[in-house]
């Protein structure tokens, strides 16, 4: 019996010891967790305090810089309402210039190859309809002149020559179509600028009269408007003048090719007539 009680006592002591050990471990784990939570909370508070102390940087809107900003500023300073008229003249003038440039570019063809194809169909193959088809299916004023001459080929060389000369004048006028509008805007742009100058001077004198003083501060506003409108008008005229001179050069080149091609057509027609 004593042994049984001794064993029970030992088991009780061991169980109590294990319980105390587990409790101690749980307390240690709880303490570690508490310390970790406190550390995280402290870090969070420190971060919040740093965020509060840090200066708030406001997002700034993008600032326009460069030539675009300068042009826009001067445009507004030169009386935006009046400067808009000069800008419209620039836009319309450029529209006519671009239209002419595209038209002239489409009017260009490989003249040498075209004439060779016409001569081969008409002289070597003796096929008038094939020559007409080549001229009809080719774009440009030169091909149109050739087609008008070929459809009158059976009427003789004189009829072909008269037809080619008359239709060549029509095609030349088509090449120059719209150029008068470009010259109009070239003349209008500086004129509008000078008109702005006069308006600015009148404004300056009105300011002097209202202030009863001729100080530079009073005169500066009107004078600035006057000078800016003049500058803008001259710049617009210069831009359009450059395009206009390029267009004139292209027209002269095409006209020269039309004249040379007409002579070649008359030679081909003469050969065809002699061959018949």
C-alpha positions in Angstrom: 0.0 0.0 0.0 2.9 2.3 0.9 4.4 1.7 -2.6 1.0 2.5 -4.3 0.7 5.7 -2.3 4.3 6.5 -3.2 3.7 5.9 -6.9 0.5 8.0 -6.8 2.4 10.8 -5.0 5.2 10.7 -7.6 2.7 10.8 -10.4 1.0 13.7 -8.8 4.3 15.6 -8.4 5.2 14.8 -12.1 1.8 16.0 -13.3 2.0 19.2 -11.2 5.4 19.8 -12.6 4.3 19.3 -16.2 1.3 21.6 -15.6 3.6 24.3 -14.2 6.0 23.8 -17.1 3.2 24.2 -19.7 1.8 27.2 -17.9 5.2 28.8 -17.8 5.6 28.1 -21.5 2.2 29.6 -22.2 3.0 32.7 -20.1 6.3 33.1 -22.0 4.6 32.8 -25.4 1.9 35.3 -24.3 4.6 37.7 -23.1 6.5 37.3 -26.4 3.3 38.0 -28.4 2.5 41.0 -26.3 6.0 42.4 -26.8 5.6 41.8 -30.6 2.2 43.6 -30.7 3.6 46.5 -28.6 6.6 46.7 -31.0 4.4 46.8 -34.1 2.2 49.4 -32.4 5.2 51.5 -31.5 6.5 51.3 -35.1 3.0 52.3 -36.4 2.9 55.2 -34.1 6.4 56.3 -35.1 5.5 56.0 -38.8 2.3 58.1 -38.2 4.3 60.7 -36.3 6.8 60.9 -39.1 4.0 61.2 -41.7 2.4 63.9 -39.7 5.7 65.8 -39.4 6.7 65.3 -43.1 5.7 68.3 -45.2 2.8 67.7 -47.7 4.0 68.2 -51.3 1.2 69.5 -53.4 1.1 68.4 -57.1 1.7 71.3 -59.3 0.1 71.7 -62.7 2.5 71.3 -65.7 4.0 74.6 -66.8 4.1 75.4 -70.5 7.5 76.4 -71.6 9.3 77.1 -74.9 8.3 78.7 -78.1 4.7 77.6 -77.9 4.2 79.5 -74.6 6.0 82.6 -76.0 3.8 82.6 -79.1 0.6 82.2 -77.2 1.6 84.9 -74.7 2.4 87.4 -77.5 -0.8 86.4 -79.4 -2.9 87.3 -76.4 -1.0 90.5 -75.6 -1.5 91.6 -79.2 -5.3 91.6 -78.7 -6.5 88.0 -79.3 -9.7 89.1 -81.0 -7.8 91.1 -83.7 -4.9 88.7 -84.0 -7.4 85.9 -84.7 -8.3 87.6 -88.0 -4.6 87.4 -89.0 -4.5 83.8 -87.9 -7.5 83.0 -90.0 -5.8 84.5 -93.0 -2.8 82.2 -92.3 -5.0 79.1 -92.1 -6.9 79.8 -95.3 -3.8 80.7 -97.2 -2.1 77.5 -96.1 -5.2 75.5 -97.1 -5.0 76.9 -100.7 -1.2 76.3 -100.7 -1.6 72.6 -99.6 -4.4 72.0 -102.2 -2.2 73.4 -105.0 0.8 71.4 -103.9 -1.2 68.1 -103.8 -2.7 68.9 -107.2 0.6 69.6 -108.8 2.2 66.5 -107.3 -0.6 64.4 -108.8 -0.1 66.1 -112.2 3.5 64.8 -112.5 4.1 61.7 -114.5 7.1 60.0 -116.1 6.9 62.0 -119.4 9.6 60.2 -121.2 8.1 56.8 -120.6 4.6 58.1 -121.5 5.7 59.5 -124.8 7.6 56.2 -125.6 4.4 54.2 -124.9 2.3 56.5 -127.1 4.9 56.3 -129.9 5.2 52.5 -129.7 1.4 52.0 -129.8 0.9 54.5 -132.6 4.0 54.1 -134.8 5.2 50.6 -134.2 1.9 48.9 -133.6 -0.2 51.3 -135.7 -2.9 51.0 -133.0 -4.7 54.3 -132.5 -7.1 53.0 -130.0 -4.3 51.6 -127.8 -2.7 55.0 -127.8 -5.9 56.7 -126.8 -6.4 54.2 -124.0 -2.9 54.9 -122.7 -3.6 58.7 -122.7 -7.0 58.2 -121.2 -5.8 56.0 -118.3 -2.9 58.3 -117.4 -3.4 61.2 -115.0 -2.1 64.7 -115.5 -2.4 67.6 -118.0 0.1 66.1 -120.4 -1.9 62.9 -120.8 -5.1 65.0 -121.2 -3.5 67.1 -124.0 -2.4 63.9 -125.8 -5.8 62.4 -125.6 -7.4 65.5 -127.1 -4.9 65.4 -129.9 -5.3 61.7 -130.6 -9.1 61.8 -130.8 -8.7 64.3 -133.7 -5.8 62.5 -135.4 -7.9 61.5 -138.4 -8.7 65.2 -139.1 -5.2 66.0 -140.0 -2.1 67.6 -138.4 -3.5 71.1 -138.4 -6.6 70.0 -136.5 -4.5 68.2 -133.9 -2.2 71.2 -133.5 -5.1 73.6 -132.9 -6.8 71.2 -130.5 -3.5 70.7 -128.5 -2.8 74.5 -128.3 -6.3 75.3 -127.1 -6.5 72.5 -124.6 -3.0 73.3 -123.4 -4.2 76.8 -122.4 -7.1 75.2 -120.5 -4.7 72.9 -118.6 -2.3 75.7 -117.8 -5.2 77.8 -116.3 -6.2 74.8 -114.2 -2.6 74.6 -112.8 -2.8 78.2 -111.8 -6.3 77.9 -110.2 -6.4 79.1 -106.6 -3.1 81.0 -106.8 -5.0 84.3 -106.9 -6.4 83.5 -103.4 -2.9 82.8 -102.1 -1.8 86.2 -103.3 -4.8 87.8 -101.7 -3.9 86.4 -98.3 -0.3 87.4 -98.8 -1.4 90.9 -99.3 -4.0 90.8 -96.6 -1.8 89.6 -93.8 0.5 92.6 -93.5 -2.4 94.9 -94.2 -4.2 93.5 -91.3 -1.1 93.9 -89.2 -0.8 97.6 -90.2 -4.4 98.0 -89.4 -3.7 96.6 -85.9 -0.8 99.1 -85.7 -3.2 102.0 -86.4 -5.7 100.7 -83.9 -3.0 100.3 -81.2 -1.8 103.9 -81.8 -5.4 105.1 -81.4 -5.7 103.1 -78.2 -2.4 104.6 -76.9 -3.7 108.2 -77.6 -7.0 107.4 -75.9 -5.1 106.2 -72.9 -3.0 109.3 -72.8 -6.1 111.5 -73.1 -7.9 109.6 -70.3 -4.9 109.7 -68.0 -3.9 113.3 -68.8 -0.3 112.1 -68.8 2.2 111.0 -71.5 4.3 108.8 -69.3 5.8 105.6 -70.9 3.5 103.4 -68.8 0.4 104.8 -70.3 1.7 104.6 -73.9 3.3 101.1 -73.6 0.0 99.1 -73.8 -1.2 100.6 -77.1 2.2 100.6 -78.6 2.7 96.9 -77.8 -0.5 95.9 -79.5 0.5 97.9 -82.5 3.9 96.3 -82.8 2.7 92.7 -82.2 0.0 92.8 -84.8 2.4 94.2 -87.3 5.0 91.5 -86.6 2.4 88.7 -86.8 1.0 90.0 -90.1 4.5 90.2 -91.7 5.4 86.7 -90.5 2.1 85.3 -92.0 2.9 87.0 -95.3 6.4 85.6 -95.3 5.2 82.0 -94.7 2.6 82.2 -97.5 5.1 83.8 -99.8 7.5 80.9 -99.5 4.8 78.4 -100.3 3.6 80.6 -103.2 7.0 80.8 -104.8 7.4 77.0 -104.5 4.0 76.6 -106.2 5.0 79.0 -109.0 8.2 77.0 -109.6 6.2 73.8 -109.9 3.7 75.3 -112.3 6.5 76.7 -114.5 8.2 73.3 -114.6 4.9 71.5 -115.6 4.2 74.2 -118.2 7.6 73.6 -119.8 7.0 69.9 -119.9 3.6 70.4 -121.4 5.2 72.5 -124.2 7.9 70.0 -124.9 5.4 67.1 -124.9 3.2 69.0 -127.3 6.1 69.3 -129.8 6.7 65.5 -129.4 3.0 64.8 -130.0 3.0 66.8 -133.2 6.1 64.9 -134.4 4.4 61.6 -133.6 1.3 62.7 -135.5 3.3 63.7 -138.5 5.1 60.3 -138.6 1.8 58.5 -138.3 0.2 60.5 -141.1 3.2 60.0 -143.4 3.1 56.3 -142.6 -0.5 56.1 -143.7 
